[in-house]
């Protein structure tokens, strides 16, 4: 059994507040997995960071009238705050602009060059006369030659996910000014020789049996189409400097063209995945153990580490090709006791759409994390997004479906059960758990069904199948309502107070069990349930024995709150939100 769990989620880009699609595609599922593994008592390290380099950050800073460093520091703090308010339990929230990531990125490039896996090539870069600058690939837009999408970026079409070159685009134009007055100019750049790793990557992918089918399909598509070398530098000022003057010769005895590379920085998709390691190093420095990061990433110390990455499907190619090639190539130049850890599991998700169209940061379409928290508490969003996770296909958010899900699952099932139990207990037995009654066939039946459901729920969480996990958790909550209905303590108390006391005491223990099982998905609700039972929320621990034992943890005489409830979402609220955020297209 693996003892240590390393978790990373795709780095959110620095420019502004992230939308619910970003949240559900990477950060939220990673958090559920981290919380689950911690509850199981496993040593868990959950790392994330802001992705801060590249032209979008430069342009956004210019638009806000801030120096790029101040802009990134501002939005790093805002994104950190919003994530924490959503209950994202990172062990560390880093920055790709950190000195740790700069050093690591430069180290990887040096090793790759000296092992012969980097080339210097003269390429034709897009230069905009109107903007008086070279344009990075993503700031050239045009029509995708593969699917016809008319706003494809020069690095990747977000519609069909095909990786592109600006020269591939039909009718290219500047995304900055919209000008078509652009030309190609020669510029020297570094290329990662991905083509040399095609066979090794295919073999490696064959050993990764726990990759989600979506991830494997995307990776194999790339390999089947022929793996291309990839440019890893750009003509920018903001980023990790190449520092080629520190490199030795490659295996052919060639020295790097220091002059040709002196004003280059690394492409954001080269340094951003390295920030997973960089942020771990930031974490180690922050706790005063500067070497601690290596036991998660390097050498024999990582033999017991299970490394799991979470991301949306548009990020998959860079994590199944570019980053693995970086690590595989570097490992050929590293000592045997300093080999880099490669990912064990990649959980890729499809897209969460908004009324059939895409959430879009640039077009401000959909619900964003800040406004979501203005509208409702975080657990309502967490539940909906997990229960409707776009695991096997794209899904579409609508306010109507959101309100129906929250009302039906949280208010009518979980909230109703907890409130009925606590309010009846308070009104008939006072402020403490009642005594009396001996468990019988009804309790045995409940325990057996709980055992079966709990086994399925745990398996789905372990396998990162969150839609199925949420459905199973809801079914467990339903068992509580069914038990309460069959036991009917409101009727039994007239003739057999001990029987009513047994039902209520069992139901109180179910509330505790529901809190424990719900904590990975809806942690604030789990905490509120524990507090209603006058229990320490930090005492939540995953059941280790039979679930039947969980029905006797809280005994007679324990103190209780009088009620617990979720407020239902009204049709008037839904109408107001559709008016504010936009609803179905006309």
C-alpha positions as CSV (number, residue, x, y, z in Angstrom):
1,X,0.0,0.0,0.0
2,X,1.3,3.4,-1.0
3,X,2.0,5.4,2.1
4,X,2.5,8.9,0.6
5,X,0.3,10.8,-1.9
6,X,1.6,13.7,-4.0
7,X,-1.2,15.7,-5.7
8,X,-0.9,18.6,-8.1
9,X,-3.6,20.4,-10.1
10,X,-3.1,22.3,-13.3
11,X,-1.8,25.7,-12.4
12,X,-4.5,28.4,-12.9
13,X,-3.2,31.3,-15.0
14,X,-2.5,34.5,-13.2
15,X,-4.8,36.8,-15.2
16,X,-7.9,37.4,-13.1
17,X,-10.5,35.3,-11.3
18,X,-11.0,31.8,-12.4
19,X,-14.4,30.5,-13.5
20,X,-16.3,27.4,-12.4
21,X,-15.0,25.4,-15.3
22,X,-11.4,26.0,-14.1
23,X,-12.4,25.0,-10.6
24,X,-14.2,21.7,-11.5
25,X,-11.5,20.7,-14.1
26,X,-8.6,20.6,-11.7
27,X,-8.5,22.3,-8.4
28,X,-11.7,21.0,-6.8
29,X,-11.2,17.3,-7.8
30,X,-7.6,17.5,-6.5
31,X,-8.9,18.9,-3.2
32,X,-11.5,16.1,-2.8
33,X,-8.7,13.5,-3.4
34,X,-6.4,15.3,-0.9
35,X,-9.1,15.4,1.8
36,X,-10.0,11.8,1.2
37,X,-6.4,10.6,1.5
38,X,-5.8,12.7,4.6
39,X,-8.9,11.2,6.2
40,X,-7.5,7.7,5.4
41,X,-4.4,8.7,7.4
42,X,-2.1,8.8,4.5
43,X,0.8,11.3,4.3
44,X,-0.5,13.7,1.6
45,X,1.1,16.7,-0.1
46,X,-1.3,18.9,-2.2
47,X,0.6,21.4,-4.3
48,X,-0.7,24.2,-6.6
49,X,0.5,27.6,-7.8
50,X,-0.2,30.5,-10.1
51,X,1.1,30.2,-13.7
52,X,2.6,33.8,-14.1
53,X,4.7,34.0,-17.2
54,X,3.8,34.8,-20.8
55,X,2.3,37.6,-22.8
56,X,-1.2,37.4,-21.3
57,X,0.2,38.5,-17.9
58,X,2.2,41.3,-19.5
59,X,-0.8,42.6,-21.4
60,X,-3.1,42.3,-18.4
61,X,-0.6,44.2,-16.2
62,X,-0.4,46.9,-18.9
63,X,-4.2,47.2,-19.0
64,X,-4.3,47.6,-15.2
65,X,-1.4,50.1,-15.2
66,X,0.7,48.0,-12.9
67,X,4.3,46.7,-13.2
68,X,4.2,43.0,-14.1
69,X,5.6,42.0,-10.7
70,X,3.0,43.9,-8.8
71,X,0.2,42.6,-11.0
72,X,1.2,39.0,-10.4
73,X,1.6,39.5,-6.7
74,X,-1.9,41.1,-6.5
75,X,-3.6,38.3,-8.4
76,X,-1.7,35.6,-6.6
77,X,-3.1,36.8,-3.3
78,X,-6.6,37.1,-4.8
79,X,-6.6,33.6,-6.2
80,X,-5.2,32.2,-3.0
81,X,-8.0,33.9,-1.0
82,X,-10.7,32.7,-3.3
83,X,-9.4,29.1,-3.3
84,X,-9.2,29.0,0.5
85,X,-12.8,30.4,0.7
86,X,-13.8,27.5,-1.6
87,X,-12.2,25.1,0.9
88,X,-9.3,24.2,-1.3
89,X,-6.8,22.6,1.2
90,X,-3.5,23.2,-0.5
91,X,-0.4,22.4,1.6
92,X,1.3,25.1,-0.4
93,X,0.2,27.7,-2.9
94,X,3.2,28.7,-5.0
95,X,4.2,31.0,-7.9
96,X,5.9,30.0,-11.1
97,X,7.8,33.2,-11.0
98,X,9.6,32.1,-7.8
99,X,13.4,31.8,-7.6
100,X,12.9,28.1,-6.9
101,X,11.2,27.6,-10.2
102,X,13.7,29.8,-12.1
103,X,16.5,27.7,-10.8
104,X,14.9,24.4,-11.6
105,X,13.8,25.4,-15.0
106,X,17.3,26.6,-15.9
107,X,18.7,23.3,-14.4
108,X,16.4,21.2,-16.6
109,X,17.4,23.2,-19.7
110,X,21.1,22.9,-19.0
111,X,20.9,19.1,-18.5
112,X,18.7,18.6,-21.6
113,X,21.2,20.7,-23.7
114,X,24.2,18.8,-22.4
115,X,22.5,15.5,-23.1
116,X,21.7,16.5,-26.7
117,X,17.9,16.9,-26.3
118,X,17.8,20.6,-27.2
119,X,18.4,22.2,-30.6
120,X,18.9,25.9,-31.5
121,X,16.9,26.6,-34.6
122,X,16.1,29.7,-36.6
123,X,12.4,30.0,-36.8
124,X,10.0,32.4,-38.5
125,X,8.3,34.3,-35.7
126,X,5.2,36.5,-36.1
127,X,6.0,40.2,-35.8
128,X,3.2,42.8,-35.6
129,X,4.0,46.2,-37.1
130,X,1.0,47.7,-35.4
131,X,2.1,46.4,-31.9
132,X,5.9,46.9,-32.7
133,X,6.7,43.5,-31.1
134,X,7.0,39.8,-31.7
135,X,3.8,38.1,-30.9
136,X,3.8,34.9,-28.9
137,X,1.9,32.0,-30.5
138,X,-1.2,32.4,-28.4
139,X,-1.5,36.1,-29.4
140,X,-1.8,35.2,-33.1
141,X,-5.4,34.2,-33.8
142,X,-7.1,33.0,-36.9
143,X,-9.1,30.0,-38.4
144,X,-8.0,26.5,-37.3
145,X,-7.1,24.5,-40.5
146,X,-8.4,21.3,-38.8
147,X,-11.8,22.2,-37.5
148,X,-12.5,25.7,-38.9
149,X,-12.8,27.4,-35.5
150,X,-12.3,31.1,-36.3
151,X,-10.7,32.2,-33.0
152,X,-8.0,29.5,-32.8
153,X,-4.8,30.6,-31.1
154,X,-1.4,30.1,-32.6
155,X,-0.3,27.6,-30.1
156,X,-3.5,25.5,-29.7
157,X,-7.1,25.4,-30.9
158,X,-9.3,25.4,-27.8
159,X,-12.1,23.9,-29.9
160,X,-10.4,20.7,-31.2
161,X,-7.4,20.9,-28.9
162,X,-4.9,20.4,-31.8
163,X,-1.5,21.9,-31.2
164,X,-0.8,24.6,-33.8
165,X,1.9,26.9,-35.1
166,X,0.9,30.5,-36.1
167,X,1.9,29.7,-39.6
168,X,-0.8,27.0,-39.7
169,X,-3.6,29.6,-39.1
170,X,-5.8,30.8,-41.9
171,X,-6.3,34.6,-42.0
172,X,-4.0,35.2,-39.0
173,X,-4.2,38.5,-37.1
174,X,-2.8,40.1,-33.9
175,X,-4.9,39.3,-30.8
176,X,-3.6,42.5,-29.2
177,X,-4.6,45.0,-31.8
178,X,-6.6,43.0,-34.3
179,X,-4.2,44.1,-37.1
180,X,-3.5,41.8,-40.0
181,X,-0.3,43.9,-40.7
182,X,2.0,41.1,-39.5
183,X,4.9,39.3,-40.9
184,X,7.2,36.4,-40.2
185,X,10.8,37.3,-39.2
186,X,13.7,35.0,-38.3
187,X,14.4,34.5,-34.6
188,X,16.6,31.9,-32.9
189,X,14.9,29.6,-30.4
190,X,15.5,26.4,-28.4
191,X,13.6,23.3,-29.4
192,X,12.9,20.2,-27.2
193,X,13.6,17.1,-29.4
194,X,10.3,15.4,-28.5
195,X,10.5,13.2,-31.6
196,X,13.4,11.3,-30.1
197,X,11.2,10.1,-27.3
198,X,8.2,8.8,-29.3
199,X,8.9,5.1,-28.6
200,X,9.9,5.7,-25.0
201,X,6.8,7.7,-24.4
202,X,4.6,5.1,-25.9
203,X,6.2,2.4,-23.7
204,X,5.8,4.6,-20.7
205,X,2.2,5.3,-21.4
206,X,1.6,1.5,-21.6
207,X,2.7,1.3,-18.0
208,X,0.3,4.0,-16.8
209,X,-2.8,1.8,-16.6
210,X,-4.6,4.2,-14.1
211,X,-4.7,7.2,-16.5
212,X,-8.3,8.1,-17.3
213,X,-9.4,6.9,-20.7
214,X,-9.7,10.5,-21.9
215,X,-6.0,11.1,-21.0
216,X,-4.7,8.0,-22.7
217,X,-6.8,8.7,-25.9
218,X,-5.4,12.2,-26.2
219,X,-1.8,11.1,-25.6
220,X,-2.0,8.2,-28.1
221,X,-3.6,10.5,-30.7
222,X,-0.5,12.8,-30.4
223,X,1.9,9.9,-30.8
224,X,-0.1,8.3,-33.7
225,X,0.0,11.6,-35.6
226,X,3.8,11.8,-35.2
227,X,5.5,13.5,-32.3
228,X,7.0,16.9,-33.3
229,X,9.8,18.8,-31.7
230,X,8.6,21.8,-29.7
231,X,9.9,25.3,-29.4
232,X,10.5,26.1,-25.7
233,X,11.6,29.8,-25.8
234,X,10.0,33.0,-26.7
235,X,10.9,36.7,-27.5
236,X,9.7,38.2,-24.2
237,X,11.1,40.0,-21.2
238,X,8.8,38.5,-18.5
239,X,9.8,34.9,-17.8
240,X,12.6,32.6,-16.9
241,X,15.8,33.7,-18.6
242,X,17.6,31.0,-20.6
243,X,21.1,31.7,-19.2
244,X,22.8,29.7,-21.9
245,X,26.2,31.0,-20.9
246,X,26.1,28.5,-18.0
247,X,25.8,25.5,-20.2
248,X,28.5,23.2,-21.3
249,X,28.8,21.7,-24.8
250,X,26.3,19.1,-26.1
251,X,27.4,15.5,-27.0
252,X,28.4,16.8,-30.5
253,X,30.8,19.3,-28.8
254,X,28.6,22.2,-29.8
255,X,28.4,25.2,-27.5
256,X,25.1,27.1,-27.2
257,X,24.7,30.3,-29.2
258,X,24.8,32.6,-26.1
259,X,24.4,35.7,-28.1
260,X,21.4,34.4,-30.1
261,X,19.6,33.3,-26.9
262,X,20.5,36.2,-24.6
263,X,17.1,37.9,-24.8
264,X,15.0,34.8,-24.7
265,X,12.8,33.4,-21.9
266,X,11.4,29.9,-21.6
267,X,8.0,29.2,-23.0
268,X,5.4,29.2,-20.3
269,X,4.4,25.6,-21.1
270,X,8.0,24.5,-20.4
271,X,8.4,26.2,-17.0
272,X,4.8,25.9,-15.7
273,X,4.8,22.1,-15.1
274,X,8.3,22.4,-13.6
275,X,6.6,24.7,-11.0
276,X,5.0,21.5,-9.5
277,X,8.5,20.8,-8.3
278,X,9.3,24.4,-7.8
279,X,6.3,24.9,-5.5
280,X,7.2,21.8,-3.5
281,X,10.6,23.4,-3.1
282,X,8.9,26.6,-2.0
283,X,6.9,24.6,0.5
284,X,10.0,22.9,1.9
285,X,11.7,26.3,2.3
286,X,8.7,27.7,4.0
287,X,8.7,25.0,6.7
288,X,12.4,25.4,7.3
289,X,13.3,22.0,5.7
290,X,15.0,23.1,2.5
291,X,15.8,19.5,1.4
292,X,12.4,18.0,2.1
293,X,11.1,18.5,-1.4
294,X,13.5,15.9,-2.8
295,X,11.9,13.1,-0.9
296,X,8.8,13.7,-3.0
297,X,10.5,14.1,-6.4
298,X,13.9,12.5,-6.6
299,X,15.7,9.2,-6.2
300,X,14.8,6.1,-4.2
301,X,13.0,8.1,-1.6
302,X,10.0,8.4,-4.0
303,X,9.5,4.7,-4.4
304,X,6.5,4.9,-2.0
305,X,5.1,8.1,-3.6
306,X,1.9,7.9,-5.6
307,X,1.9,11.0,-7.8
308,X,-1.5,12.1,-9.1
309,X,-2.2,15.1,-11.5
310,X,-5.6,16.7,-12.1
311,X,-6.4,18.8,-15.2
312,X,-8.9,19.7,-17.9
313,X,-8.5,18.0,-21.2
314,X,-6.9,21.0,-22.9
315,X,-3.9,20.6,-20.6
316,X,-3.4,16.9,-21.2
317,X,-1.0,17.1,-24.2
318,X,1.5,19.1,-22.2
319,X,1.4,16.7,-19.3
320,X,1.6,13.5,-21.4
321,X,4.3,14.6,-23.8
322,X,6.1,17.9,-22.9
323,X,6.6,17.5,-19.2
324,X,7.4,13.7,-19.3
325,X,9.9,14.3,-22.1
326,X,11.6,17.0,-19.9
327,X,11.8,14.5,-17.0
328,X,12.8,11.5,-19.1
329,X,15.5,13.5,-20.9
330,X,16.8,15.0,-17.8
331,X,17.0,11.6,-16.1
332,X,19.5,10.5,-18.7
333,X,21.9,13.1,-17.4
334,X,21.1,12.9,-13.6
335,X,22.9,10.6,-11.1
336,X,21.0,7.3,-10.4
337,X,20.1,8.5,-6.9
338,X,18.7,11.7,-8.3
339,X,16.2,10.5,-10.9
340,X,13.0,12.5,-11.3
341,X,9.6,11.2,-10.3
342,X,7.1,10.8,-13.2
343,X,3.4,10.9,-12.7
344,X,1.5,7.7,-11.8
345,X,-2.0,8.9,-12.5
346,X,-3.4,11.7,-14.6
347,X,-7.1,12.5,-14.1
348,X,-8.3,14.5,-17.0
349,X,-11.8,15.9,-17.3
350,X,-13.9,17.2,-20.1
351,X,-15.3,20.7,-20.0
352,X,-18.1,22.2,-17.9
353,X,-20.0,24.5,-20.3
354,X,-22.4,27.3,-19.5
355,X,-25.8,26.9,-21.1
356,X,-24.1,24.9,-23.9
357,X,-21.4,27.5,-24.5
358,X,-17.9,27.6,-23.0
359,X,-17.0,29.5,-19.8
360,X,-14.6,32.1,-20.9
361,X,-12.4,34.4,-18.9
362,X,-11.6,36.7,-21.8
363,X,-15.3,36.9,-22.8
364,X,-16.6,37.0,-19.2
365,X,-19.1,34.3,-19.9
366,X,-20.4,32.2,-17.0
367,X,-20.0,32.2,-13.3
368,X,-16.6,33.0,-11.7
369,X,-15.3,32.0,-8.3
370,X,-15.7,35.5,-6.7
371,X,-19.3,36.0,-7.8
372,X,-20.2,32.4,-7.0
373,X,-19.3,33.0,-3.4
374,X,-21.3,36.3,-3.4
375,X,-24.3,34.2,-4.4
376,X,-24.1,31.1,-2.2
377,X,-21.9,29.3,0.3
378,X,-19.0,27.2,-1.2
379,X,-20.3,23.8,-0.3
380,X,-23.4,24.2,-2.5
381,X,-21.1,24.8,-5.4
382,X,-18.7,22.0,-4.4
383,X,-21.5,19.5,-4.2
384,X,-23.0,20.4,-7.6
385,X,-19.6,20.5,-9.4
386,X,-18.5,17.1,-8.0
387,X,-21.9,15.4,-8.5
388,X,-21.9,16.7,-12.1
389,X,-18.2,16.3,-12.8
390,X,-17.6,16.3,-16.6
391,X,-15.6,13.0,-16.4
392,X,-16.9,11.1,-19.4
393,X,-18.3,14.0,-21.5
394,X,-18.7,17.7,-21.5
395,X,-21.5,18.8,-19.2
396,X,-23.6,22.0,-19.2
397,X,-24.3,24.3,-16.2
398,X,-27.8,25.8,-16.0
399,X,-29.2,27.7,-13.0
400,X,-32.3,25.5,-13.0
401,X,-30.3,22.3,-12.9
402,X,-28.0,23.7,-10.2
403,X,-30.9,24.7,-8.0
404,X,-32.7,21.4,-8.5
405,X,-29.6,19.4,-7.5
406,X,-28.9,21.5,-4.4
407,X,-32.5,21.5,-3.2
408,X,-33.0,17.8,-3.9
409,X,-29.7,16.5,-2.5
410,X,-28.6,18.9,0.2
411,X,-31.8,20.3,1.4
412,X,-34.3,17.5,0.9
413,X,-32.1,14.5,1.7
414,X,-29.1,15.4,3.9
415,X,-30.5,18.6,5.5
416,X,-34.0,17.2,6.0
417,X,-32.6,14.1,7.8
418,X,-30.3,16.0,10.1
419,X,-33.0,18.6,10.9
420,X,-35.7,16.1,11.6
421,X,-33.5,14.1,13.9
422,X,-32.2,17.0,15.9
423,X,-35.4,18.9,16.2
424,X,-37.4,15.8,17.2
425,X,-34.7,14.8,19.7
426,X,-34.7,18.3,21.3
427,X,-38.5,18.5,21.5
428,X,-39.1,15.0,23.0
429,X,-35.9,14.1,24.8
430,X,-34.2,17.5,25.6
431,X,-30.7,18.7,24.8
432,X,-28.9,15.3,25.0
433,X,-29.0,12.0,23.2
434,X,-31.7,9.7,24.6
435,X,-31.1,6.4,26.3
436,X,-33.0,3.2,25.9
437,X,-33.8,0.5,23.3
438,X,-31.7,-2.5,22.0
439,X,-30.7,-2.6,18.3
440,X,-32.7,-5.2,16.4
441,X,-33.3,-6.4,12.8
442,X,-34.0,-2.9,11.5
443,X,-30.6,-1.7,12.7
444,X,-28.9,-4.8,11.4
445,X,-30.4,-4.2,8.0
446,X,-29.3,-0.6,8.1
447,X,-25.7,-1.6,9.0
448,X,-25.5,-4.2,6.2
449,X,-26.7,-1.8,3.6
450,X,-24.4,0.9,4.9
451,X,-21.5,-1.5,4.7
452,X,-22.3,-2.2,1.0
453,X,-22.7,1.4,0.1
454,X,-19.7,2.5,2.0
455,X,-17.6,0.0,0.2
456,X,-18.7,1.3,-3.2
457,X,-18.3,4.9,-2.1
458,X,-14.7,4.3,-0.9
459,X,-13.8,2.5,-4.1
460,X,-15.1,5.3,-6.2
461,X,-13.2,7.9,-4.3
462,X,-10.1,5.8,-4.5
463,X,-10.5,5.4,-8.2
464,X,-11.3,9.2,-8.6
465,X,-14.8,8.5,-10.1
466,X,-16.5,11.4,-8.5
467,X,-19.9,11.4,-10.2
468,X,-20.3,7.8,-9.0
469,X,-18.9,8.7,-5.6
470,X,-21.4,11.5,-5.2
471,X,-24.3,9.3,-6.3
472,X,-23.3,6.7,-3.7
473,X,-22.9,9.3,-1.0
474,X,-26.4,10.6,-1.7
475,X,-27.7,7.0,-1.6
476,X,-26.1,6.7,1.9
477,X,-27.9,9.8,3.0
478,X,-31.2,8.3,1.6
479,X,-30.7,5.3,3.9
480,X,-30.9,7.6,6.9
481,X,-34.2,9.0,5.7
482,X,-35.6,5.6,5.0
483,X,-34.5,4.3,8.4
484,X,-36.1,7.3,10.1
485,X,-39.3,6.8,8.1
486,X,-39.5,3.1,9.0
487,X,-38.6,3.6,12.6
488,X,-41.2,6.5,12.8
489,X,-40.1,7.7,16.3
490,X,-42.8,10.4,16.2
491,X,-45.4,7.5,16.3
492,X,-43.4,5.1,18.5
493,X,-42.9,7.5,21.3
494,X,-46.6,7.4,22.1
495,X,-46.4,3.7,23.1
496,X,-42.7,2.7,23.3
497,X,-40.4,5.6,24.3
498,X,-37.3,3.2,24.4
499,X,-37.9,2.3,20.7
500,X,-38.1,5.9,19.8
501,X,-35.0,6.6,21.7
502,X,-33.1,3.9,19.9
503,X,-34.1,5.3,16.5
504,X,-33.1,8.8,17.4
505,X,-29.8,7.6,19.0
506,X,-29.0,5.6,15.8
507,X,-30.0,8.6,13.6
508,X,-27.7,10.9,15.6
509,X,-24.8,8.4,14.9
510,X,-25.8,8.5,11.3
511,X,-25.4,12.3,11.3
512,X,-21.9,11.8,12.5
513,X,-21.2,9.1,9.9
514,X,-22.6,11.3,7.2
515,X,-20.3,14.1,8.3
516,X,-17.3,11.8,8.1
517,X,-18.1,10.5,4.7
518,X,-19.2,13.9,3.3
519,X,-16.1,15.8,4.5
520,X,-13.9,15.3,1.3
521,X,-16.7,16.8,-0.9
522,X,-18.5,19.3,1.4
523,X,-16.1,20.0,4.3
524,X,-17.9,23.1,5.7
525,X,-21.2,21.1,5.9
526,X,-19.3,18.2,7.6
527,X,-17.9,20.6,10.1
528,X,-21.3,22.1,10.8
529,X,-22.8,18.6,11.3
530,X,-20.0,17.8,13.8
531,X,-20.6,21.0,15.7
532,X,-24.3,20.3,15.8
533,X,-23.4,17.1,17.6
534,X,-21.0,19.0,19.9
535,X,-18.0,17.1,18.4
536,X,-14.6,18.4,17.3
537,X,-14.6,18.7,13.5
538,X,-10.9,17.9,13.5
539,X,-11.7,14.5,14.9
540,X,-13.1,13.3,11.5
541,X,-11.4,10.0,10.6
542,X,-12.3,7.5,7.9
543,X,-14.0,4.3,9.3
544,X,-11.4,1.5,9.7
545,X,-13.7,-1.3,10.8
546,X,-17.3,-2.3,10.1
547,X,-19.6,0.6,9.5
548,X,-21.9,-1.0,12.2
549,X,-19.4,0.2,14.7
550,X,-20.0,3.8,13.6
551,X,-23.6,3.6,14.8
552,X,-22.5,3.3,18.4
553,X,-19.9,6.1,18.7
554,X,-22.2,8.7,20.3
555,X,-23.9,7.3,23.4
556,X,-26.7,8.4,25.6
557,X,-26.3,11.7,27.4
558,X,-24.2,13.5,24.7
559,X,-25.2,17.1,24.0
560,X,-26.9,18.1,20.8
561,X,-27.9,21.3,18.9
562,X,-31.6,21.7,18.3
563,X,-31.6,21.9,14.5
564,X,-29.6,21.9,11.3
565,X,-30.9,22.9,7.9
566,X,-30.1,24.1,4.4
567,X,-32.0,27.0,2.9
568,X,-33.7,26.1,-0.4
569,X,-33.0,28.0,-3.5
570,X,-36.2,29.7,-4.8
571,X,-37.4,30.1,-8.4
572,X,-37.1,33.9,-7.8
573,X,-33.4,33.5,-7.0
574,X,-32.9,31.5,-10.2
575,X,-34.6,34.1,-12.3
576,X,-32.5,36.8,-10.7
577,X,-29.2,34.9,-11.4
578,X,-30.2,34.2,-15.0
579,X,-30.8,37.9,-15.4
580,X,-27.5,38.8,-13.8
581,X,-25.2,36.1,-15.3
582,X,-27.1,35.3,-18.5
583,X,-29.2,32.2,-19.2
584,X,-30.2,30.2,-22.2
585,X,-29.5,31.9,-25.5
586,X,-32.5,33.4,-27.2
